């Protein structure tokens, strides 16, 4: 006796294989996109950190420059001018 698959079984197997392949591909693409979003968020966070550090360094440099420009008597009064 020979085992012959009916046309319906062949179609079912082909459809099942296509669905499985599609699900696997969608999963792989979702993983790629998730990693990309995570990497972009990390890069933007790093950029923001650098911007904050640059802003703080610029403020410190400006304050130091101001402090050096003031005559010695004005330095002791503090920022309020009291």
C-alpha positions as CSV (number, residue, x, y, z in Angstrom):
1,X,0.0,0.0,0.0
2,X,1.4,3.4,-0.9
3,X,1.0,6.5,1.2
4,X,-0.4,9.2,-1.0
5,X,-1.3,12.6,0.4
6,X,-4.6,14.1,-0.8
7,X,-4.6,17.5,-2.4
8,X,-6.2,18.9,0.7
9,X,-3.4,17.6,2.9
10,X,-0.8,19.0,0.5
11,X,-2.5,22.4,0.6
12,X,-2.8,22.3,4.4
13,X,0.9,21.4,4.8
14,X,1.9,24.2,2.3
15,X,-0.3,26.7,4.1
16,X,1.0,25.6,7.5
17,X,4.6,26.0,6.3
18,X,3.8,29.5,4.9
19,X,2.2,30.6,8.1
20,X,5.1,29.3,10.2
21,X,7.6,31.0,8.0
22,X,5.7,34.2,8.1
23,X,5.4,34.1,11.9
24,X,9.1,33.5,12.2
25,X,10.0,36.4,9.9
26,X,7.6,38.7,11.7
27,X,9.2,37.7,15.0
28,X,12.7,38.4,13.6
29,X,11.7,41.8,12.2
30,X,10.0,42.7,15.5
31,X,13.3,41.8,17.4
32,X,15.3,43.9,14.9
33,X,12.9,46.9,15.4
34,X,12.9,46.5,19.1
35,X,16.7,46.5,19.3
36,X,16.8,49.5,16.9
37,X,14.4,51.5,19.1
38,X,16.4,50.6,22.2
39,X,19.7,51.6,20.5
40,X,18.2,54.9,19.2
41,X,16.9,55.7,22.7
42,X,20.3,54.9,24.2
43,X,22.1,57.2,21.7
44,X,19.6,60.0,22.3
45,X,20.0,59.6,26.0
46,X,23.8,59.8,25.6
47,X,23.5,62.9,23.5
48,X,21.3,64.6,26.1
49,X,23.8,63.7,28.8
50,X,26.6,65.3,26.8
51,X,24.4,68.4,26.3
52,X,23.8,68.7,30.0
53,X,27.5,68.3,30.7
54,X,28.5,70.9,28.1
55,X,25.9,73.3,29.5
56,X,27.2,72.9,33.0
57,X,30.8,73.3,31.9
58,X,29.9,76.4,30.0
59,X,28.2,77.8,33.1
60,X,31.2,77.0,35.3
61,X,33.6,78.6,32.7
62,X,31.4,81.7,32.5
63,X,31.2,82.0,36.3
64,X,35.0,81.6,36.6
65,X,35.5,84.2,33.9
66,X,33.2,86.6,35.7
67,X,34.9,86.0,39.0
68,X,38.3,86.8,37.5
69,X,37.0,89.9,35.9
70,X,35.6,91.4,39.2
71,X,37.9,93.5,41.3
72,X,39.0,91.8,44.5
73,X,36.6,93.9,46.7
74,X,33.6,92.9,44.6
75,X,34.4,89.2,44.9
76,X,33.6,89.0,48.6
77,X,30.1,90.4,48.3
78,X,28.7,87.3,46.7
79,X,26.0,87.0,43.9
80,X,23.4,89.2,45.7
81,X,25.7,92.2,45.9
82,X,25.1,92.5,49.7
